[in-house]
Amino acid sequence: MIKLENVCKSYFLGEEEVKAVDSVSLQIKEKEFIGIQGSSGSGKSTLMYLIGLLETPTSGKIILEGKDVSKLSDDDLSKIRNRKVGFVFQSFNLINRFTVFENVLLPTKYAKSGLDFDPVKSAEELLKRFGIYDRRNFFPNKISGGQQQRVSIARALIMKPKIILADEPTGNLDSKTGDEIINILEDLNKDLGVTVIIVTHESEIAKKTKRKIYIKDGRLAEKYL
């Protein structure tokens, strides 16, 4: 489904080059449930941004469904992300001036071409699935953290993507609510066949995934250190 071939991502601090991701090659198949685990500063978030096409590599290739997308324009990458990738973040990234319902619908507003589904109906179904339909007219800062993360997941799913990338999705939640969110992501993988990639520094979260990828100092590692 998506393949990274000898991918590097570098940044410069003054004249010093820092390789956030260094010569990473990996393949992610359809319907996988994967954990990317690494400590703070290991490069795990940069790796997620590369997989999710939020970043382009300094060198190497990213192959999505057989097509090299490494050198595409920002506009072309944005179109692909909108259709194929959903994101769930630790800080939820909801817009407080929009209602829950409006937040879920946002990705459909950015679609560059016609949709083959009714976005309002899909949003309603997702909010019902996650038990927050009764909060649809609330603003995000008026609901709990667990409810906000459910809204975030519904928003990530509204365009029916093939990949969900979750960056520390339980980081701002208590352990019970965090477990519920991981269970939701696992159910999406099982029930809808969505490829789910969870980026985390927590071993207990990574253990719940079916395949674990470890990263240290920008490189893939054999185990979490």
TORROLO-844733 format. One record per residue: residue in one letter; x, y, z of N, C-alpha, C, CB in turn. Coordinates in steps of 0.05 Angstrom, whole numbers, plus 32768, in hexadecimal, padded with zeros to 4 digits. Glycine has a CB too. Layout:
AXYZXYZXYZXYZ/...
***
This chain:
M80107FE880008000800080008011801980007FED80008018/I8023801B801580368032801580518027801C802C80488029/K80658031800D8080802780118094803E8013808880147FFA/L80A6803D802680BB8051802880D58043801F80BE805C8045/E80E48050800D80FC8044800381148057800980FB803F7FE4/N8124804F801D813C805E80248136807C80298152805A800F/V8121808180388118809C803C812880AB805280FA809C8044/C813080C3804C813D80D5805F812D80EF8061815B80DA8058/K812C80FA807881218115807C81348125808E810581148088/S8140813A80838154814A8091814A81668096816E814B8082/Y8153817180AD814E818D80B38169819980BA813A819080CB/F816B81B380B8818481C180BF818081D380D7818E81D180A7/L819181CF80EB819381E1810281AC81F280FE819481D2811D/G81A9820A80F381C0821980EA81CD820A80D381D5821C8102/E81E6820380D681F481F580C081F481D680C5821081FF80BD/E81E981CE80DC81EA81B280E381D281A480D781EB81AE8102/E81D6818E80C981C1817D80BE81B8816980D281CA816F80A4/V819E816880D78192815580EA8180814280DA818381628101/K8186812880DA8176811580CC8160810A80DF818780FD80C0/A8148811580DC8132810C80ED812A80F080E6811A811F80EA/V812B80EA80CC812780CE80C2813E80C880B0810B80CB80B2/D814B80B180B5816480AB80A88163808F809A817B80AC80BC/S8161808F8080816380778070814F80618079817F806B8072/V81368069807A8121805780838113804A806B810C80658094/S8112802F806B81038020805780EF800E80658116800F8045/L80D68010805E80C27FFF806980A97FFE805780BA80098086/Q80997FE9805B80817FE6804B80697FE2805E80847FCE8038/I80547FF08058803B7FED806780257FE38055803280098074/K80197FCD805C80057FC1804B7FE97FC9805380077FA2804C/E7FD67FC480427FBA7FCA80487FB17FBA80607FA87FC4802F/K7FA07FC880707F927FBC80877FA47FB4809E7F837FA3807E/E7FBD7FBF809F7FCE7FBB80B57FC77FCC80CD7FEC7FBF80AD/F7FCF7FC380E57FCB7FD280FE7FE77FD4810A7FB67FC48111/I7FF37FEB810780107FEE810C801580028122801E7FF680F3/G80297FFD8132803380108146804F8019813E803380048162/I80548033813D806F803E813A807780498155806F80558123/Q808B803D816180938044817C80AF8050817D8091802C818E/G80B28065818C80CC8072818F80CA808781A580D6807F8175/S80E0808E81B180E080A281C680DF80BE81BA80FA809F81D7/S80DD80D281CB80DC80ED81C180F580F481B280D9810181D9/G80F280FF819A81098106818A811480F08179811F8111819B/S810780D98179811180C1816A810C80C4814C810380A88174/G80F980D5814480F280D7812880D780CB8121810780CB8117/K80C980C1813580B080B2812F809A80C4812380A680A58149/S809880DD812D808480EF8122808B80F78106808181088134/T80A580FD810180AD810380E580A780EC80D280CC810A80E5/L80AC80D480DC80A680BC80CC808880BB80C680AF80A280DA/M807880C180D9805B80C280D5805380D780C1804C80C780F0/Y806080EF80C3805A810480AF806180FC80938068811E80B7/L807780ED8090807F80E38076806B80CF806B809B80D78077/I806380BC807C804F80A88074803580B5806D804B8093808A/G802E80CA807C801480D78077801680ED8062800B80E38090/L802D80F0805580318104803F802E81218049801D80FE8029/L80338125806380348140806D8050814C8069802C8141808B/E8063813B8066807F814380608088813480478092813D8078/T809A8140803880A78133802180C4812C802980A781458008/P80CE8116802080E9810D802880FF811E801C80EE80F08020/T81158121802B812D812E80208139811D800A814181348036/S81388103800F814180F07FFA813180D67FFE816080EB7FFC/G813280C47FEA812380AB7FEC810880AE7FDF812080A28008/K80F980997FDF80DF80987FD180C9808F7FE480DF80867FB9/I80B1809B7FE0809980917FED808680887FD7808C80A87FFF/I807F806F7FD8806E80637FC38053805D7FD0807B80487FB8/L803E806A7FC5802380657FCE801380587FB8801680807FD7/E800980407FBE7FF980317FAB8007802F7F907FDD803D7FA8/G8021802A7F91803180277F78803B80407F6B802180177F65/K803480577F76803C80717F6A804F807F7F7C802380827F64/D806580897F70807980997F7F806D80B57F848094809B7F6F/V806880BB7F9D805C80D57FA4807080E87FB1804480D07FB7/S808980E07FB1809E80EF7FBF80A1810B7FB680B980E07FBD/K809E81107F9C80A4812A7F91808B81397F8880B681277F79/L807481307F90805B813E7F88805A815A7F948043812E7F8F/S804A816C7F88804781867F93803681857FAC803981987F7E/D8037819B7FBC8028819C7FD4800A81997FCF802D81B77FE3/D800181A57FB97FE581A37FB27FDC81877FAB7FDF81B67F9A/D7FED81797F9C7FE7815D7F957FE7814B7FAE7FFB81527F80/L7FFB81507FC07FFC81407FD97FE481467FEA801681477FE8/S7FDB815F7FEB7FC481667FFB7FAB81577FF17FBF81847FF9/K7FA881547FD77F9181467FCB7F9281287FD47F9181487FAD/I7FAA811C7FD37FAD81007FDA7FA780FC7FF87FC980F67FD4/R7FB2810E80097FAD810C80267F8F810E802C7FBC81228035/N7F828121801F7F66812580247F55810C801F7F5B813B8013/R7F5D80FD800B7F4E80E580027F5780CB80107F4F80E27FE5/K7F7080C980167F7B80AF801E7F8680AD803A7F9180A8800B/V7F8A80C480487F9680C380627F8680D380767FB380CD8061/G7F8180C7808E7F7480D580A47F8880D780BB7F5A80C680AD/F7F8780EE80C97F9A80F380DF7F8B80F680F97FAB810C80D9/V7F9780EB810E7F8D80EE812A7FA580F7813A7F8080D38135/F7FA2810D81497FB9811981577FB4811981757FBE8135814D/Q7FCA811A81847FC9811B81A17FB8813381AB7FE5811D81AD/S7FBB814A819E7FAE816281A77F93816681997FBF817A81A2/F7F898151818B7F6F8151817E7F6E816381657F5A81598191/N7F79817B81667F7A818D814F7F5E819481457F8A81818138/L7F4B819681577F30819F814F7F2F81BE81507F1B81938162/I7F1C81C981417F1981E6813F7F0281EE81517F1481EF8122/N7F0981FD81667EF58204817B7EDE821681717F0382108192/R7EE28224815C7ECC823681537EB8822681427ED8824D8143/F7EBF820D813B7EAC81FC812D7EA081E781407EBA81EE8115/T7E8781E0813B7E7B81CB814B7E8881AF81457E5C81C98145/V7E81819C81557E8A818181517E83817881357E7E816D8166/F7E6A817C812D7E61817381127E71818180FC7E438179810F/E7E75819B80FF7E8481AA80EB7EA181A180EA7E8381C880F2/N7EAD819A81007EC8819081007ECB817680F17ED2818C811D/V7EB7816480F57EB8814A80E77EB5814E80C97EA1813880F1/L7EA6816280C07EA1816780A47EB8817680967E88817780A1/L7ECB818180A57EE0819280997EEE818580827EF4819880AE/P7EF8816C80837F068161806C7EF6816080537F1081458072/T7EDC815E80557ECB815D803D7ECA817980307EAE81548044/K7ECE818E803F7ECE81A980347EE781AE80247ECC81BE804B/Y7EFD819F802A7F1681A3801C7F18819280037F2D819E802E/A7F0581807FFF7F07816E7FE87F05817E7FCE7EEF81597FE9/K7F1881787FBC7F1A81877FA37F06817E7F8D7F3681857F98/S7EFA81677F917EE7815D7F7D7ECF81527F8C7EF481487F6A/G7EBB814A7F7C7EA281417F887EA581287F997E8E813C7F72/L7E9481267FAD7E95810F7FBF7E8180FA7FB57E8F81177FDC/D7E8780E17FBA7E7580CB7FB27E6580C17FCA7E8480B47FA5/F7E6280D27FDE7E5280CC7FF67E4680E580017E6380BC800B/D7E3280E280127E2580F9801F7E35810080387E0680F38025/P7E44811680397E55811B80507E45811F806A7E658134804B/V7E2D812B80687E1D813080807E158115808C7E058141807A/K7E0B8103807B7E0380E980847E1A80D980907DF680D9806D/S7E3180DB80837E4980CD808C7E5280D780A87E6080CF8078/A7E5180F280AB7E5980FE80C47E4680F580DA7E59811D80C2/E7E2C80F480D57E1980EB80E97E1E80CE80F17DFC80EE80DD/E7E2480BD80DD7E2980A180E37E42809D80F47E2C809180C8/L7E5780AD80EE7E7080AB80FD7E6C80B4811A7E8680BB80F0/L7E5E80CA811D7E5980D481387E4880C081497E4B80F08137/K7E3580B3813C7E25809F81497E36808781507E0D80968137/R7E48807F813E7E59806881427E6A806C815B7E6B8063812A/F7E748085815F7E86808A81757E778095818E7E9B809E816C/G7E5D8095818D7E4D809C81A57E4E80B981AC7E57808C81BC/I7E5180CB81997E5380E7819E7E4080F7818D7E6F80F1819A/Y7E2B80EA81827E1880F981717E0A810E81817E0480E58165/D7E058109819B7DF7811D81AB7E08813581B17DEE811081C5/R7E22813481A97E34814B81AD7E39815A81937E4F814181BA/R7E2A8154817E7E30815E81647E30817C81627E1D81528150/N7E1F818981727E1D81A781717E2D81B581877E0081AF8173/F7E3D81A581967E4F81B181AA7E6881BB819C7E56819C81C0/F7E7681CD81A97E9181D581A07EA581C381AE7E9681F381A6/P7EBC81BE81A17ED081AB81AC7ED981B181C97EE881AA819B/N7EDB81CA81D07EE581D181EB7ECF81CD82007EEF81ED81EC/K7EB881C481F87EA281BF820B7E9D81A1820F7E8981CC8201/I7EAE819082047EAB817382077EC6816882137EA4816581EC/S7EC5814F821C7EDC814382297EF2813C82157ED4812A8238/G7F0A8137821F7F20812F820E7F1B811681FE7F39812B821F/G7F0F8102820C7F0880E981FE7EF480EE81E77EFD80D58211/Q7EE180FF81EC7ECD810681D77EDA811581C17EB6811681E3/Q7EED812781C77EFB813681B37F0B812381A17F0E814B81BF/Q7F18810F81AD7F2780FC819C7F1580EB818B7F3880EA81AE/R7EFD80E581947EEA80D781837EE180E9816B7ED180CF8193/V7EDE810281707ED88115815B7EEF811581477ED381328166/S7F07811681517F1F811681407F2080FD812E7F3981178151/I7F1980E6813A7F1980CD812B7F0380CD81157F1580B4813D/A7EEB80D8811D7ED680DA81097EDE80EC80F27EBC80E58117/R7EEB810280F87EF5811480E37F09810680D27F01812E80F0/A7F1B80F680DE7F2F80E880CE7F2280D380BB7F4280D980E1/L7F0A80CA80C27EFD80B580B27EEA80BF809D7EEF80A280C5/I7EE280D8809F7ECC80E2808F7ED180DF80717EC781008095/M7EEA80E080687EF080DD804B7EF680C080437F0880EF8044/K7EF080AE80567EF4809180517F11808B80487EE08087803C/P7F25809380587F41808F80517F49807280537F5380A08061/K7F5F806B80477F6A805080497F7D804E80617F778048802F/I7F888065806A7F9B8065807F7F93807980957FB8806C8074/I7F94807080AE7F92808280C57FAC808380D37F7B807980D8/L7FB7809B80D77FD080A080E67FC980AE81007FE480B180D5/A7FD080A181167FC980AC81307FE380B2813F7FB780988140/D7FE880CB8145800080D481527FFB80D88170800B80EE8145/E800580C68180800180C6819D7FE380CC81A4801380DC81AA/P7FD180BB81997FB580C2819C7FAA80C181B87FA580AF818B/T7FB980B581CB7FAF80B381E77FBF80C681F97FB2809681F1/G7FD080D681EE7FE280E681FE7FD580FA82117FF480F581EC/N7FBD8104820A7FAF8117821B7F97810B82297FA6812F820A/L7F9780F0822B7F8080E382377F8980D2824F7F7380D18222/D7F7680CD82617F7B80BA82777F7C809E826C7F6580BD828D/S7F87808B827B7F8C807182717F73806282687F9A80608286/K7F5D806582767F448058826F7F3A806382547F2E805C8284/T7F39807D82517F30808982387F43808382217F2D80A7823B/G7F5D808382287F71807B82137F6D805F82097F8D807E821F/D7F67804D821B7F62803182127F49803082007F5D801F822A/E7F35804082067F1D804181F57F24804B81D97F0880528202/I7F35805F81D77F3D806A81BD7F4C805581AD7F4D808481C1/I7F5F804781BA7F6E803281AC7F5B801C81A27F84802681BE/N7F48801581B37F34800181AA7F24800A81927F217FFA81C2/I7F1D802481917F0F802F817A7F20802C81617F07804C817F/L7F39803381637F4B8031814C7F4F801481437F67803D8153/E7F50800281567F537FE581507F3A7FDB81427F587FD58169/D7F227FE4814B7F097FDC813F7F077FE681227EF17FE5814F/L7F117FFF811E7F10800A81027F217FF880F07F1B80278102/N7F387FEF80F97F497FDE80EA7F3B7FC480E37F647FD980F9/K7F2E7FB880F87F217F9E80F47F087FA180E37F1A7F92810F/D7EF77FB480E97EDC7FB680DD7EDD7FC380C27ECA7FC680EF/L7EED7FD880BE7EED7FE780A57F057FE180937EEC800480AB/G7F197FD2809E7F317FCB808F7F437FE3808A7F297FC08074/V7F417FF8809B7F52800F80997F6D800880A47F46802780A7/T7F83801080957F9E800D80A07FA1802280B67FB38010808A/V7FA8801980CE7FAC802B80E57FC9802A80EE7F98802380FC/I7FD5804280F07FF0804580FA7FF0805781128003805080E4/I7FF8804C81297FF9805B81428015806281497FEB804B8159/V801B807B814C803680848154803580898172803E809E8144/T8048807D81808047807F819E8063807B81AA8033806A81A9/H8066808481C2807E807E81D18077806A81E7808B809881DE/E805E806281E98055805081FF8054803381F6803A80598208/S8063802382048064800681FE80487FF9820080787FF88210/E803880018214801E7FF58218800C7FFA820080127FFF8232/I800F801181F47FFE801881DC8008800881C47FFF803681D6/A8023800781C1802F7FF981AA80287FDB81AB804D7FFD81A9/K80267FD081C380217FB381C680067FAB81BA80227FAB81E3/K7FF47FBE81B87FD97FB881AF7FD77FB781907FC57FCD81B9/T7FEC7FBF81837FED7FBE81667FF77FA3815C7FFE7FD5815A/K7FF37F9D81437FFA7F83813880177F82812E7FE77F7B8122/R80227F998127803E7F9B811E804A7FB4812980407F9A80FF/K80627FB1813380707FC8814080897FD0813080777FC2815D/I808B7FEA812B80A37FF5811E80B180078133809B80058104/Y80CA8002813880D98011814C80EC8024813D80E87FFF815F/I80EE803C814881008050813C8111805D815280F08065812C/K812A8061814C813D806E815E8151807E814E814C80588170/D815480978155816780A98147816180AA8129818480A1814C/G814780A98122814080AB81068142809180F6815080BF80F9/R814C807C8102814F806280F4813D804D8100816C805980F5/L8136803980F08127802380FA81388013810D811C801180E3/A812C80098123813B7FF98137812E7FDE813B813D80088152/E813D7FCC814681327FB1814A811F7FB0816181497F9D814F/K81227FC2817581117FC2818C81107FDE8197811A7FAE81A2/Y80FC7FE381A980F97FFD81B5810E800081CB80DC800181C0/L811D801681CA8133801B81DD812C803381ED814E801E81CF/
***
